[in-house]
């Protein structure tokens, strides 16, 4: 009898832990004002087209709406490796989404600011640097909770160009 209680407790704990690992995005309410919170995240990989051809790996967070459901606040972090000194970029972008989240394709455009550095940054007085970014992208529906992400980022006032492919979580549904 005492083993049956232990087995029952283990089954309840394991089942609860497995259910807790499934990400369920919040429902997309009709609220149209500013909302701040963690509504999604994404991972992406790409290439820096500025001569070096660096491999760039990054992550993004969907942290809220600004004034409308279509104007999103998205911080991101990127690391560029291989073909030269490693680069590090932290960005905050405001993205205007042209369609609602429930559409098959959601194109967007955005502006943002980045703080960018690289290895051996301390020996350069211009490092870290502040960059102005322009972003064009589209999210393509993959599953009910995930989208493919295709994105172009013109960074450092269009002096640097990066192309990304990745996955991001979907809001709503």
N, C-alpha and C positions, 0 to 999 in steps of 0.2 A: 504494500500500500504506500509506503514512503517513497518507493521508486516511481510509482505512478504519478505522484504529486510533483516530483522533480522533473519527470519527462514532460508533463503538462506545462510546467513553468518554462522549460526550455523551448518547447514548441511555440508558445505565446511570444516569447522574447525574439526568437528567430523570425517568425512571421511578421512581427512588428518592425523589426530592423529591415527586412526586405521591402516591405511596403513603404517605409520611410525614404528609401533610396529613389523611388520613382518621382521625377520632377513633373509637377502639374502646374502650368502657368496660371496666373490669376485670370479670372474672366474679364473680358474687355467691357467695362461699363460704359454707359453713355455720358459719363462725366467728361466735360470738355475743358475744364480749367487746368491749372497747374497741379500736378501730382508728382511727388517724389517718392521713390522706393526702388527696390530691385525687382524689375519686371521681366528680365531675361538676361542672357549672356550668350557669347559666341566665341568661337575659335576660328582662326584663319591662317593661311599661309600664302606666300606670294613671292614676288621678285621685285627688286629695286631696279628700275630701268635706267638709272643714271650712270651708265658706263660700267659700273662695278658688277652689276648683275647679282648683287647679294641676295641670299635667301632670307626672307623676312617672315618671322613667326609672330603672331599677335593674338590678343584676346580683347573682347569688348564687353561692356555692360550696358544694359538698357536701364537707365536709372530714373526715367520719368518723362512727363509731358511738360512742355512750356506753353501755357496759354491755350493749347488746342491738343486734341488727340493725335494730330498729324505732325506736330513739331516736337521732336524727341531730343533728349539730352543723352549723349553717349560718350562716356570716357573710354579710352583704350590705351593699351600698352603694346609696344612692338620691339622686337630684338632682331637686328640684322646680323647675320653671321656669314663667314666665308668671304673670299675675294676682297680682302682689305681689313681695316680695323672694324671690330664689332661696333654696331650702332645701337643706341637706346633712345626710344621716343615714347613720351607720355602725352596723350592728347585729350582734349575735351572738345566735342563737336556738337553742334545743333543741327539736326537733320530734318528736312521737310519731306514727308512721305506723300506722294501724289495720290495714293489710293488707300482704302481701308485695309486693315490687317487680314480680313477674310478672303481677299482676292488671291488668285493663283500667282500673280506677279505684282510686286510692290516696288516700283522705282522710287528713288529718293535722291536728293541733292543736299549738300550741307557745307557749312563753314565752321572752322574751329581754330584753336590755338594748340601748339605743341611745344614742349620743352624737349630739346634733342641734344644728345651727347654721344660720345664714342670713347673707345679705350684710349688711354693717355690724354684724356680731356683736360686734366689739371695743368698741362704744360701750354695750353692754348688760351689766351685771354678772351677769345670769342666763343669759348665753349664752357658751359652749355649755352645753347642758342634758343631763341624764341622764334617759332615758325608760324606763319599763317597758312592754313590748309583749305583746300577745296576738294569736296568728295562727291563722286557720282557713283551710284550703285543700284542694284536691284536684288530683291529677295525673291526667290522662287520656291513655291510650296513643295516640300519634300514629304512630310508627314503631318499629322494633325498638330504636333508639338514642335516641329523643326522646319526650318527653311534653309535652302542653299543660299549662299551669299556670294555675289560677284561684284567687285568694287574697284574703282580707280581712285587713287588719292594723289592729288597734286599738292606737294608739300613745299615749304620754304618759299612761299609766294610763286609757285609753279616752277621752281628751279630743280625740284626732285619729283620723280614720278614712280608710283608703286601700284602694282596690280595684285589683287587678292582674290582667293577662292576660299570659302569656309562654310561652316554650319552655324546657325544661330537659332535660339529658341523662339517660338512664336507666342505672342500674347493671345489671350482670348480663346475662342472656340468652345 
